[in-house]
Amino acid sequence: MAERDLAVAILAAGKGTRMRSQLPKVLHKLGSLSLIERLLRTVLTLKPQRCLVIVGYGQEQVRRALQEYPVEFVEQAQQLGTGHAVQQLLPVLEDFQGDLLVVNGDVPLLRAETLQALLERHRQVQPDVTLLSAQVADPYGYGRVFCDAQQRILELVEERDCTPAQRQNRRINSGVYCFHWPALARVLPRLGRNNAQQEYYLTEAVKLLDTAIALDAEDAREIVGINDRRQLAQAYQILQDRLKEAWMEAGVTFVDPDSVSLEETVELAPDVVIEPQTHLRGVCRIGPRTRLGPGSWIESSTIGSDCHILYSVVSHSQIGDRVWVGPYAHVRPHSQIGDGCRIGNFVEIKNAQIGSHTNAAHLAYLGDAKLGSQVNIGAGTIIANYDGQQKHLTEIGDRSKTGANSVLVAPLKVGSDVTIAAGSTIPARYPVPDDCLVIARAYPVVKPGWRPGSAAAGRPQPLPTGSLRVYPLRLLPGQDLKQELERFAR
């Protein structure tokens, strides 16, 4: 096999009129990446010496989108067809003697293995051009490729120029070519526009070359081009099918695959179960035997083993092992939940560290907080973390408990083994020592003429006498908490 330098040209100058968008077609998203980014990441696996992106419509947007990639941009000021686009490379590749891989920027599902096979076939046979073709059930919209028994190309005809008989041919042109550049450079100036669209077709260059062969792709879905929103949706479905088929082969269960979506950056351990209507985005790591869903959204998060995330949202967070989340919980960014926790119905957590075996079973908000282990958060507990200007931290020690409808006003530090009585509001910076019971009962205070931002509003007011009391409480073996609370009340 003759080893020659490789250059890649991606045709990305078109507007994509049928997309009905101001965004250049190649910048439309397929999953988390644009069409051209998906293609570019694939062709870069071939390690080409040069990667050229031919830009035209919306080129400033395309240049910005690809500024972190190792590419060169070549301008096609007028979009006069694929042949005209490649003609722009004549001065750029003037001294190049290797092979040129030409790919349309709207073919995002190509596999690296397919392009590698095309390149190897081209180097083995050494024709002037090797074209990637495919046999499809419905060839409508694609140019046709006519070959002999040795896969030598006899004729290429665009769809709009085909006769009725030629349209019966099911071998289509993918628009992916591997040329020997010196041979292509000699015929490019000879291209004409004698066709229905009055454009310079790259297929005419193939006809002018001495030797041309075709190689059929094993999976025709790879060469699907994106020209409108319907085809974009179809391509997304193909991408999802690929991912889910691969994970099922690796030991992951999808209860209803068609209702689930995920991205390539997701990693699933064996025996993970994905329930219907569950979606995974970003860089996610899911541990073994974890069950996600139904109806859950997981984004850029790590979830341990033996967890269950039910009808809930988890975003940019870390969850340990044996954790139950939901239903209808919201774990917001920068949260860390330890092993064996329960984050239950309608609980919202934000920027919080939750120690192991801590429970917030229902109806709570825990924001900007650090909770120890074996803490129990009663229903309706709210951490008031925002003072109108900035967020503050609340810390709760190990084994402490909050009663129903408690409010903890940050900044606040609650010790270990503390019980906060139901309905208590603990003011900011109030010291709550270890091993005690806290009972807070507010008295109504009326301030005539008060307005936000007024001088009166800015002055801290002392608490009414008797509104907050702290009682040391230690339960001995055999003592009942309810009885002790009644004794204190008396």
N, C-alpha and C positions, 0 to 999 in steps of 0.2 A: 504494500500500500504506500503510495507516494504521499508524504507529509508536506503540505503546503500551508502557508500562512492563511488565516481565516479572517475575513471582515464580515460584519453583519450590518445590513441596512434595514431599518424598520420604517415602513411608509406610514407617516402620521400627519400628513398635511391636509387631509380632507375635513370638511365641516361635519358631515353626517346629517344631511338635511332631514332624513326620515326620523331622526331622534327628536325633532321638534324642540331644540334646546339651544341656548346660547353657548353652552359648554362644548368644546371640541369633543367629537365622538370618542376619541381614545382616552379621554379623562373621565368618562362615566365609570362608576364603580361597579365592580362585580364582586360582591362580598366586601371585604375590607380594603381591597386594592383596586386601582383603576385598571382598565383593560390593558393599557400599555405597560403599566408596572408589572402585571402578571406575566406578560410576554417577555419583558425585558429581563426579569429574574430567571426565566427559563433559558433564554439564549445566552445569558452570561455564564451559565454552567458549562457551555462549550469552550470557555476561555478564549474568545476571539482576540486577535491583536488590536482590532479597532471595532468600535460599535458606533454606527452612524444613525441618527434619527433625523429623518427628512420631515421638516415642519413647514406649515403654511398658515392655514386658518387658525387663529387663536394661539399663534406660536409662543407668545409671551407666557401664556398660562402653561403650555406644555413645557417650556424651558424651566419655569419655576417648579413645576411638579417633579421634574427629573434632575434637579440641580445636584442632588446627592449621589447620583449614579455616574459611573465612568463612561460617559457618552460624549460624542461630538454632534453638534447640530448643523444640518445643512438646509438652507432655505429653498423652498419651491414657491416662488412669488406668485405664479399662476398655477392653478391646479388643472393641468391638461392631460391627466391620465397617469397610469402606473409607469408607462414607458418614459414619459416626460419626467416623472419623479426620479427615476434611476439615472436619467441623463444628467441630472444635477451633480452626480458623483464623478463625472468625467474629469474635472479639474482636481477634485479632492483626492482621487485614487490614481492620479496620473502615472505614478511609478510603481503601483502595486502589481504584483505578479501572482498573487494567490487566488483563493476561492472567495466568492462573495455569496453569502446567504441572504436572500431577500425575503422579508416577511411583512405581511400587512399588519398594521398596529391594532386591528380590530379582531384578531384571532387569538383570544387569551387562553384557550384551553389546550394548546399544544403541550405535549410532554417533552421533557428533555431527552428521554429515550428515543422518541420518534425522530427528533432532529439529529440526534447522534447517529441513528441508523441511516438517515438520508445522507449525512456527511460521509459516513463510511462507504456507502454504496457509490457515491460520487467519486471518491478517491480510489476505489477498487476498479471501476470501469473506466474512469477518466473521460467521460463525454464532455462536450462543451457545457451542458446543463443537465441537471437531474431535477425533476419536478416531483413534488409530493402530491399524489392524487388519492382518491378514495372512491369506493363503490358505495353508493347510497340508494335507498329505496325511492326517495323523492329528490331528484336533482334540480328541481326548479330554482332558477335564480343564479345558478352556477355555470361557468364556462365548462364545456365538455372537452375531454381528452380522448383522442383516438389513437390506439397503439396496435402494434403487431404482436405476435406471440412472444417475442423477446422483450416486450415492454419498450420497444423503440417507438418514440412518438411520431405518428404520421401526420396528425393535424390537431390544432387547437382552435376552438370556435367559442366566442363569447355567447352567452345565453341569448342576448338580444339579436345576435346575427345568425342564430341557428335556424336551419330549415325544420319543418315538422318531423322529418325522419331523424335528423341529428339530435333532436331533443329526446329521443327514446334512449339514447346512450346514458348509462347510469354512472359512468366513470367521470368524476368531476375534477376540476382544477382547484386546488386549495389556495393558490396564490403564493405558495412557498416554493422558492427555487434555490438551487445551489449552482451558481455559474462559475466557470473558470473565467476570472475577470478579464484577462487579455482578449479572450475570444468575444466576450460580451462588449467590451469597449470598442471593438472594431465595427460592430453592427449597429450600435446605438444611434450613431448619426444618420442611419439610413431609415429610421422609422418614419412612417407616414400616418395620416389621419383619415384614411379612406374607409370609414366605418360609420355606423349609425350615430355614434356620439361625437364624432369629430375629435377624437382623443388619440393620444399616442399610447398604444397598448404594449405592455411588456411581452404579451404573448406573441406579438409580431417578431420580437427579437428572437424568441425561441424558434420560430419558423426559419429565420435567416441563418441560424447556426447550423453547422454541419452535422453534429451528433447531439441527440437529445433523447433521454430515457425518462421513464416514470417509475415511481415507487409508491405502491399503495400503502396508506396508513392502516394499521391493524384495527384501529377504532375510529370509525368515521366521525364520531362525535368530537374528536379533537380539533377538527378543522372548521368547526362551526364559526361563521363570521357574524359579527354583530352590526346590523344595519338599522334596527328599530327597537323599541322597548319590548316588543313581544319576543324578539330573538334574545334580548338581554335576559329576560326572565327564563327563557328556555336554557340558556347557558348556565344561569345560576342553579337551575335544577340539576343539570349534568354535573356541575361542580359538587353539589351536595351529595348526589348519588355516589360519586367517587369516594368522598370522605367517609360516608356512612358504611359503604361496602367494605372499605379497608378496616374500619374499626370493628365491624361485626366479625370479620375474619380474625381480629386480634382478641376477641372474647368479650366484646361490649354488646349489651342488649338494647335495641331500640324498639320500644313497644309499638310505636306507630311512626316509622321513619319519615313518612311524608309530611308529618306535622312538626318535625324537629329541624333546627338548623344549627350549624356550627362552623367554625373557621379552622383553617389549617394550623393555627397556633395553639389549638386545644389539644391537650394530652389526657387520655383516658386510660385508667388501669383496667386490668381484666376484672370481669364481674360487675362493672359499673352498669347500672340500669338507667336509661333515659326514658322518662315517661312522656306522653304526648304534650305538645304545645310548650316544649322547653327549648330555650335558645342559649347558645354559648358563644361569647364574643371575646376577642382579644386573647391574651396569653393566659390560659387556664390550665390548672393541674388538678385532676380529680382522682382521689385515691380509690383503692379497691373496695368493692361491695357498697359503694355509695349509691344512693338512689336520688336522682334529680327530677323534680316535678311530681305530678303534672303541673303545667302552667308556671314554670320558673324561668327567670332571666339571670344568667351568670355571666359576669363580665370581669375579665382580667383578675381572676381570683384563684386562690389555692384552697382546695377543700380536701380534708383528710379522708380516712377510711371509715366505713360503716356509718356514714352520715345520711340524713334525709332532709332535702330542701324542698318543701311543699308549698306551692303557690306563692313563691317569694322572690325577692330581688336581692342579689348579692353582687356588690360592685367594688372592685379594687380592694379586696379584703382577704384575710387569712382565717380559715376555720380549721380547728383541730379535728381529732378523731371522735367518733360516736357523738356527734352533735346533731340535735334536731332543730331545724329552723322552719317556722311557719305553723299554720298557714297565714299568709298575708303579712309576713314580716319584711322589713326593709333594712338590710345591712349595707350602710352607705360607706363611702371610701375611707380607707385608713383605719379599719376596724380589725381587731384580732380577738378571736373567740377561742378559748382554751378547750381542752378535751372534756367530753361528757357534759356539755352545757345544753340548756334548753332555751331557745329564743322563740317565744310562742306567738300567739295570735296578735296581730296588730302591734308588734313591738318594732320600734325604730332605733337603730344604733348608728352613731356617727362618730368617727375618730375616737374610738373607745377600745380599751384593753379589758377583756373579760376573762377573769381567772377560771381555772378548771372547776367543773361541777357547779357552776353558778347558773341560776335559773331566773329568767324574766319571762314568766309564762304568758302574760297577756297585758295589752294596753299600757305600754310604757314607752318613754323616750329617754334614751341614755346617750347624751352627746358630750364629747370632750371629757371623757371619764376614764378612770382607772379603778376597776373592781378586783378585789381579791378572789380567792377560791371559796366555794361553798356559800356565796352570797345569795340571798333570796330577795328578788325585787317584787314587791306587791303590786297588784293591779292598780293602774292609774298613777304609778310613780313617775314623776317628771323631774329631770335635771334641768334647771333653768340656767343654761350655760352662757347666755348672752345678756350683757347689761345695756345694750343699745349702742355700744361702741366697739366692744371686743368680746371674744370668747374667753371663758375661764375654765380651769380644770376642777373636777370633783374627784376625790379619792374616797373609796369605801374599803375598809379592811376586811380581812377574812371572817367568814361566818356571820357577818352582819345581815340584818333583815330590815326591810322597809315595809310599813303597813300600807294598806290601800290608800290611794289618793294623797300620797306624800309628795312634797315639793322640796327639793334640795337646791338652794340658791348658791351658785358658784361665785367665787372660789370657795371650796369647802373641803374639809378633811374629816371624814368619819372614821373612828377607830375600828378595831376588831371586836367581835362579839357584842355588837351594838344592836338594840332593837328600837326602831323608830315607830312610834305609835301611829295608827291610821289617822289620816287627815292632818298630819303635822307639816308645818312649813318651817324648815330649818334655814335661818338667815345666813347670808354669806359671811365667811370668816369666823363663824361661831365655833368654838372648840368643842368637839364631841369626843370625849376620851374613850378608851377601851372599856368593854365590860359594863355597859350601862343601858338604861332605858331612857329614851328621849320622848317627852310629850310636849307638843307645842299647840296651844290654842289661841288663835288670834282674836283680838277684840276689834270691832268696827272703829275706824278712825275717819272722820270727815274733815277735809281741808278746803274751806271755801276759797274760790278764786284760783285754785291750782291749775296751772297749764304746763305741758311739757316744755322744758327749757327755761322755766322761770327760776328766779333766785330761790324760791321756796322748794322747788322741785330738786334743786341741786344739793340742798343741805340734808345730810343724813339725820334721820329722826330716831330718838331713843325708843326702844321697845317699851310698851306699857308694862308697868309692874305686874309681875305674875303671869305674863303671857308665855313665858318659856321657862321650863324647869328641867333640870337634868337629875335623874335619880340613879345612883349606882344599883345595879341589879345583878345578883349572882344566884342562879338556880342550883340548888343542891339535888342530889339524886332523889327522885320520888316527888319533887315539888312540881306543881303544875303552873305554867306560865299564865293561864287565864285567871287562876285564883290569886296569883301574886299581883296581877294588874288590878283586879277588883279591890285587893287590900290597899294598894296605893291610891285608888280612886276614893275609897272611904276616908 
